[in-house]
Amino acid sequence: MFQVSEEHRMLRELVRKFVRNELMPLEKTILDRFASGQPAALNDEENARLFKQCKELGLWALDVPEEVGGANLPAVALVGVNEEVGYACVPFTFPPDSPNLHMLLATANPEQRKKYLEPYAQGVTSSAIAISEPGAGGDPAGMKTRAVKDGSDWVINGRKIWISRIAKADFTIVMAVTDPERGARGGITAFLVDKGTKGLVVARAIPMLAGQRTYEVVFEDCRVPESQVLGRLGQGFAPMQLRLTVRRLQMGSWCIGMAQRALDMMIEHVKQRETFGQKLADRQAIQWWIADAATRLHACRLMVMDAAVKQDDGMDVRTEASMIKLYATEMATEVIDHAQQSFGAMGVTQELPLSWLAQKVRTMRVYEGPSEVQRMVIARRMLGGR
């Protein structure tokens, strides 16, 4: 049985109040932007106000090591935090974004820690990561972007796509092939590329579902010094996988929050709505939707907490993370869809959070490794690495 400490329960309650009091009042604003075709995002002023409140409440740098000013919370504490954040249809995470943080923690040398990690951990700077490429989205081993040594510099050429936040990011972690013969087994290197570096061109913004934006970028003889190599030469694949594991556990918790919101809305609605002289709550189809949703939410919570406990114990949870990414996104997809169906026409308007949640979880089934890749990876590990 998983035990959550009193301290972590209090933290979750604090986050719940923050979400209900500060984030959910912004939902109408986000939904209005979403409905009008604008990015469904907080503006700089709104983010600044929320960040100020986060600092005042101590909701800052939650999983950052203490030596760089963080709370150093374990994964089990973050499960509840991220579930609460997922409940609101407002795109917000407590700074800094955890996956890139953990990649930097695992790879940054002392100079890079001072220049990049510490300001990032303090929320002073923002980051992006460039992995996917046209034609090689779900297969990092098919990467074509090249980095070639030229004197004391590396010159990067290639194209990356589906990158979040790069238009405003202070620096980007760029994955590039440095040894084509080795590929993913010792031939991919991570580089730190500062905003404004010559040869880094943001080619276009790509409108996505749920009012999100990603970007396509081009590297044209983008020259960076040797000091910008992040980690060991040719060993960028493993830290990238660490980053993906952190994100997949985070996504599992977000999906639980999103599905719980949809279930809560459905329960409230069906107890009031009558059709053909009978409340929806009295219909077996609706009851089964609710029973299945509650059961799958319970199972998903156990999956995420199990992985978090193992991660805190230093265990390899890549397989569990793949299972969570697969199960949580598909679970949330079904729960949200049934909630929309129970609301009828209102469920598919852009006035309720359900349409935003449905589109958000639809993108989540693709990014950070699509469902099909997760199934392939899980099966391969079960079959002994074939």
C-alpha positions as CSV (number, residue, x, y, z in Angstrom):
1,M,0.0,0.0,0.0
2,F,1.3,3.5,-0.9
3,Q,1.7,5.9,2.0
4,V,1.5,9.6,1.3
5,S,3.1,11.7,4.1
6,E,1.2,14.4,5.9
7,E,3.6,17.0,4.4
8,H,2.8,15.8,0.9
9,R,-0.9,15.8,1.5
10,M,-0.7,19.4,2.7
11,L,1.3,20.3,-0.4
12,R,-1.4,18.8,-2.6
13,E,-4.1,20.7,-0.7
14,L,-2.2,23.9,-1.3
15,V,-1.9,23.2,-5.0
16,R,-5.6,22.3,-5.1
17,K,-6.5,25.7,-3.6
18,F,-4.1,27.4,-6.1
19,V,-5.7,25.6,-9.0
20,R,-9.3,26.4,-7.8
21,N,-8.7,30.0,-6.8
22,E,-6.2,31.2,-9.4
23,L,-6.2,28.9,-12.5
24,M,-9.9,28.0,-12.9
25,P,-11.1,31.6,-12.9
26,L,-8.9,32.0,-16.0
27,E,-10.6,29.2,-17.8
28,K,-13.2,31.4,-19.6
29,T,-10.4,33.6,-20.9
30,I,-8.5,30.5,-22.2
31,L,-11.7,29.0,-23.7
32,D,-12.6,32.3,-25.4
33,R,-9.1,32.5,-27.0
34,F,-9.4,28.8,-28.0
35,A,-12.8,29.5,-29.6
36,S,-11.6,32.5,-31.6
37,G,-8.6,30.6,-33.0
38,Q,-6.0,32.3,-30.9
39,P,-3.3,30.4,-29.0
40,A,-5.0,29.0,-25.9
41,A,-2.2,30.2,-23.7
42,L,-1.6,32.6,-20.8
43,N,-0.1,36.0,-21.8
44,D,3.0,37.4,-20.2
45,E,1.1,39.5,-17.7
46,E,-1.0,36.6,-16.5
47,N,2.0,34.3,-16.2
48,A,3.9,37.0,-14.3
49,R,1.1,37.3,-11.8
50,L,0.8,33.6,-11.3
51,F,4.5,33.1,-11.0
52,K,4.6,35.8,-8.3
53,Q,1.9,33.9,-6.4
54,C,3.7,30.7,-6.8
55,K,6.9,32.1,-5.2
56,E,4.9,33.6,-2.3
57,L,3.2,30.2,-1.7
58,G,6.5,28.2,-2.1
59,L,5.2,26.5,-5.2
60,W,8.4,27.0,-7.1
61,A,11.3,24.7,-8.1
62,L,9.5,21.8,-6.5
63,D,11.8,19.0,-7.8
64,V,14.9,21.1,-8.0
65,P,17.9,20.0,-5.8
66,E,18.4,22.1,-2.7
67,E,21.9,23.1,-3.7
68,V,20.4,25.2,-6.5
69,G,17.5,26.6,-4.5
70,G,14.8,24.0,-4.9
71,A,12.5,22.0,-2.6
72,N,13.9,18.6,-3.9
73,L,10.5,16.9,-3.7
74,P,10.3,13.2,-4.5
75,A,8.4,11.9,-7.4
76,V,5.6,10.6,-5.1
77,A,4.9,14.2,-4.0
78,L,4.8,15.4,-7.6
79,V,2.1,12.9,-8.6
80,G,-0.5,14.8,-6.6
81,V,0.8,18.2,-7.7
82,N,0.5,17.3,-11.4
83,E,-2.9,15.7,-11.0
84,E,-4.3,18.9,-9.5
85,V,-2.7,21.0,-12.2
86,G,-4.3,18.7,-14.9
87,Y,-7.8,19.4,-13.4
88,A,-7.9,22.9,-14.9
89,C,-8.1,23.7,-18.6
90,V,-5.4,26.3,-18.3
91,P,-1.9,25.5,-19.7
92,F,0.3,26.1,-16.7
93,T,3.1,24.2,-15.0
94,F,5.1,25.2,-11.9
95,P,8.5,26.5,-13.1
96,P,10.9,25.1,-14.2
97,D,9.6,22.5,-16.6
98,S,10.8,19.2,-15.1
99,P,12.0,17.1,-18.0
100,N,14.6,19.5,-19.3
101,L,15.6,20.2,-15.7
102,H,16.4,16.5,-15.1
103,M,18.3,16.3,-18.4
104,L,20.5,19.2,-17.4
105,L,21.0,17.8,-13.9
106,A,22.2,14.5,-15.4
107,T,24.6,16.0,-18.0
108,A,25.6,19.6,-17.3
109,N,29.3,20.3,-16.4
110,P,30.1,22.9,-13.7
111,E,30.3,25.8,-16.2
112,Q,26.9,24.8,-17.8
113,R,25.3,24.4,-14.4
114,K,26.2,27.9,-13.6
115,K,25.3,29.4,-16.9
116,Y,22.2,27.3,-17.7
117,L,21.0,25.0,-14.9
118,E,21.0,27.5,-12.0
119,P,19.1,30.3,-13.8
120,Y,16.7,27.8,-15.2
121,A,16.1,26.2,-11.8
122,Q,15.4,29.6,-10.4
123,G,12.8,30.3,-13.1
124,V,14.9,33.2,-14.5
125,T,15.2,31.5,-18.0
126,S,13.1,29.2,-20.1
127,S,14.1,26.3,-22.4
128,A,13.0,24.1,-25.3
129,I,14.2,20.9,-26.7
130,A,14.5,20.0,-30.4
131,I,14.3,16.2,-31.1
132,S,11.7,15.4,-33.7
133,E,12.3,15.9,-37.4
134,P,10.1,15.8,-40.6
135,G,10.0,12.1,-41.5
136,A,11.5,10.9,-38.1
137,G,9.0,12.1,-35.5
138,G,8.5,8.9,-33.5
139,D,11.9,7.5,-34.3
140,P,14.8,9.5,-32.9
141,A,17.2,6.9,-34.3
142,G,16.2,8.1,-37.7
143,M,17.5,11.6,-37.0
144,K,19.2,13.4,-39.9
145,T,20.3,16.7,-38.3
146,R,24.1,16.7,-38.4
147,A,26.7,18.4,-36.2
148,V,30.2,18.4,-37.7
149,K,33.4,19.5,-35.9
150,D,35.1,22.5,-37.4
151,G,38.2,23.5,-35.4
152,S,37.0,24.2,-31.9
153,D,33.4,24.6,-33.0
154,W,30.5,22.4,-34.0
155,V,28.4,23.3,-37.1
156,I,24.8,22.2,-37.0
157,N,22.7,21.7,-40.2
158,G,19.2,20.2,-40.4
159,R,15.6,20.7,-39.6
160,K,13.5,20.1,-36.5
161,I,9.7,20.2,-36.0
162,W,7.0,20.0,-33.3
163,I,9.0,22.1,-30.9
164,S,7.2,23.8,-28.0
165,R,8.2,27.2,-26.7
166,I,11.3,27.7,-28.9
167,A,10.0,31.1,-30.1
168,K,10.6,32.5,-26.6
169,A,13.0,30.1,-25.1
170,D,16.4,31.5,-23.8
171,F,18.1,28.3,-24.9
172,T,17.3,25.1,-26.7
173,I,18.7,21.6,-26.2
174,V,19.3,20.4,-29.7
175,M,19.8,16.7,-30.6
176,A,22.1,16.1,-33.6
177,V,24.0,13.2,-35.2
178,T,27.7,13.4,-34.7
179,D,28.6,9.9,-35.8
180,P,26.2,8.6,-38.5
181,E,27.8,5.1,-38.3
182,R,26.8,4.7,-34.7
183,G,23.4,6.5,-34.8
184,A,21.4,6.1,-31.6
185,R,24.1,3.8,-30.2
186,G,26.7,6.3,-29.5
187,G,26.3,8.8,-32.4
188,I,23.8,11.3,-31.1
189,T,24.9,14.4,-29.1
190,A,23.0,17.1,-27.3
191,F,24.0,20.7,-27.8
192,L,23.0,23.9,-25.9
193,V,22.0,26.6,-28.4
194,D,21.3,30.1,-27.2
195,K,18.4,32.2,-28.4
196,G,19.6,34.4,-31.3
197,T,22.5,32.2,-32.3
198,K,23.2,32.8,-36.0
199,G,21.9,30.0,-38.1
200,L,19.0,29.1,-35.8
201,V,15.9,30.1,-37.8
202,V,12.4,29.6,-36.5
203,A,10.7,28.8,-39.9
204,R,7.1,28.7,-38.9
205,A,4.5,28.4,-36.1
206,I,2.2,25.4,-36.5
207,P,-1.3,25.7,-35.0
208,M,-2.2,22.5,-33.1
209,L,-5.3,21.2,-31.4
210,A,-6.5,22.8,-28.2
211,G,-5.1,26.1,-29.3
212,Q,-1.5,25.0,-28.9
213,R,1.4,26.1,-31.0
214,T,4.6,24.2,-32.0
215,Y,7.3,25.3,-34.3
216,E,9.5,24.2,-37.1
217,V,13.1,25.4,-37.1
218,V,16.0,25.2,-39.5
219,F,19.7,25.0,-38.7
220,E,21.8,26.6,-41.4
221,D,25.5,26.4,-40.6
222,C,24.6,27.1,-36.9
223,R,28.0,27.4,-35.2
224,V,28.4,26.6,-31.5
225,P,31.6,26.3,-29.5
226,E,32.8,23.0,-28.0
227,S,31.6,24.3,-24.6
228,Q,28.0,23.9,-25.8
229,V,28.2,20.1,-26.0
230,L,25.8,18.9,-23.2
231,G,27.1,15.7,-21.6
232,R,29.4,13.3,-23.4
233,L,30.0,13.3,-27.1
234,G,27.8,10.8,-28.8
235,Q,26.0,10.0,-25.5
236,G,22.9,12.2,-25.9
237,F,20.4,9.4,-26.4
238,A,20.3,8.1,-22.8
239,P,19.8,11.5,-21.1
240,M,17.1,12.2,-23.7
241,Q,15.4,9.0,-22.6
242,L,15.6,10.1,-19.0
243,R,13.9,13.3,-20.0
244,L,11.1,11.3,-21.7
245,T,10.6,9.1,-18.6
246,V,10.1,12.2,-16.4
247,R,7.7,13.7,-18.8
248,R,5.7,10.4,-19.2
249,L,5.1,10.1,-15.5
250,Q,4.1,13.8,-15.4
251,M,1.7,13.2,-18.3
252,G,0.1,10.3,-16.4
253,S,-0.8,12.5,-13.5
254,W,-2.1,15.3,-15.9
255,C,-4.3,12.7,-17.6
256,I,-5.7,11.6,-14.2
257,G,-6.6,15.2,-13.4
258,M,-8.1,15.8,-16.8
259,A,-10.2,12.6,-16.6
260,Q,-11.3,13.4,-13.1
261,R,-12.5,16.8,-14.2
262,A,-14.5,15.2,-17.0
263,L,-16.0,12.6,-14.7
264,D,-16.9,15.2,-12.1
265,M,-18.7,17.2,-14.8
266,M,-20.5,14.2,-16.1
267,I,-21.7,13.0,-12.7
268,E,-23.0,16.5,-11.9
269,H,-24.8,16.8,-15.2
270,V,-26.4,13.3,-15.5
271,K,-28.0,13.7,-12.0
272,Q,-29.8,16.7,-13.3
273,R,-30.5,16.1,-16.9
274,E,-33.8,14.3,-17.9
275,T,-34.6,12.8,-21.2
276,F,-37.8,11.0,-22.1
277,G,-39.0,11.3,-18.5
278,Q,-35.9,9.7,-16.9
279,K,-32.7,11.1,-15.5
280,L,-29.6,10.2,-17.4
281,A,-28.1,8.9,-14.1
282,D,-30.7,6.2,-14.1
283,R,-29.7,4.8,-17.5
284,Q,-27.5,1.8,-17.5
285,A,-25.3,3.0,-20.3
286,I,-24.4,6.2,-18.3
287,Q,-23.9,4.2,-15.1
288,W,-21.4,1.9,-16.9
289,W,-19.5,4.9,-18.3
290,I,-19.2,6.2,-14.8
291,A,-18.2,2.9,-13.3
292,D,-15.6,2.2,-16.0
293,A,-14.2,5.7,-15.6
294,A,-13.9,5.5,-11.8
295,T,-12.3,2.0,-12.2
296,R,-9.7,3.1,-14.8
297,L,-8.9,6.3,-12.9
298,H,-8.2,4.2,-9.8
299,A,-6.0,1.8,-11.8
300,C,-4.1,4.7,-13.4
301,R,-3.4,6.3,-10.1
302,L,-1.9,3.1,-8.8
303,M,0.2,2.8,-11.9
304,V,1.6,6.3,-11.6
305,M,2.3,6.0,-7.9
306,D,4.0,2.6,-8.3
307,A,6.3,4.1,-10.9
308,A,7.0,7.2,-8.7
309,V,7.9,5.0,-5.7
310,K,10.3,3.0,-7.8
311,Q,11.8,6.1,-9.4
312,D,12.4,7.5,-5.9
313,D,14.1,4.3,-5.0
314,G,16.5,4.7,-7.9
315,M,15.0,2.0,-10.1
316,D,14.7,2.0,-13.9
317,V,11.1,2.8,-14.7
318,R,11.3,3.2,-18.4
319,T,8.9,0.3,-19.0
320,E,6.4,1.6,-16.4
321,A,6.7,5.0,-18.0
322,S,5.8,3.7,-21.4
323,M,2.8,1.8,-19.9
324,I,1.6,4.9,-18.1
325,K,2.0,7.1,-21.3
326,L,-0.1,4.5,-23.2
327,Y,-2.7,3.7,-20.6
328,A,-3.3,7.2,-19.2
329,T,-3.8,9.0,-22.5
330,E,-6.1,6.4,-23.8
331,M,-8.0,6.2,-20.5
332,A,-8.5,10.0,-20.4
333,T,-9.5,10.0,-24.1
334,E,-12.4,7.6,-23.4
335,V,-13.5,9.3,-20.2
336,I,-13.6,12.7,-21.7
337,D,-15.4,11.4,-24.8
338,H,-18.1,9.8,-22.7
339,A,-18.5,13.0,-20.7
340,Q,-19.0,15.0,-24.0
341,Q,-21.5,12.4,-25.1
342,S,-23.5,12.7,-21.9
343,F,-23.8,16.5,-22.4
344,G,-25.1,16.1,-26.0
345,A,-24.6,19.1,-28.2
346,M,-23.3,21.2,-25.3
347,G,-20.5,18.7,-24.9
348,V,-19.0,19.5,-28.2
349,T,-19.2,23.3,-28.0
350,Q,-16.1,25.3,-27.2
351,E,-17.9,26.9,-24.3
352,L,-17.3,24.0,-21.9
353,P,-13.9,22.7,-20.9
354,L,-14.6,19.3,-22.4
355,S,-13.7,20.2,-26.0
356,W,-10.4,21.7,-24.9
357,L,-9.7,18.7,-22.7
358,A,-10.5,16.3,-25.6
359,Q,-8.2,18.1,-28.0
360,K,-5.5,18.4,-25.4
361,V,-5.5,14.7,-24.7
362,R,-5.6,13.9,-28.4
363,T,-2.2,15.6,-28.8
364,M,-0.9,13.8,-25.8
365,R,-1.5,10.5,-27.5
366,V,1.1,11.6,-30.1
367,Y,3.8,13.6,-28.4
368,E,6.6,12.2,-26.2
369,G,6.1,8.9,-28.1
370,P,2.8,7.9,-29.7
371,S,0.7,5.0,-28.4
372,E,1.9,2.6,-31.1
373,V,5.6,3.2,-30.2
374,Q,4.8,2.6,-26.6
375,R,3.2,-0.7,-27.4
376,M,6.2,-1.6,-29.5
377,V,8.7,-0.7,-26.8
378,I,6.7,-2.5,-24.1
379,A,6.4,-5.7,-26.2
380,R,10.1,-5.6,-27.1
381,R,11.1,-5.4,-23.4
382,M,8.7,-8.2,-22.4
383,L,10.2,-10.4,-25.2
384,G,13.7,-9.8,-23.9
385,G,15.0,-6.9,-26.0
386,R,14.2,-8.2,-29.5
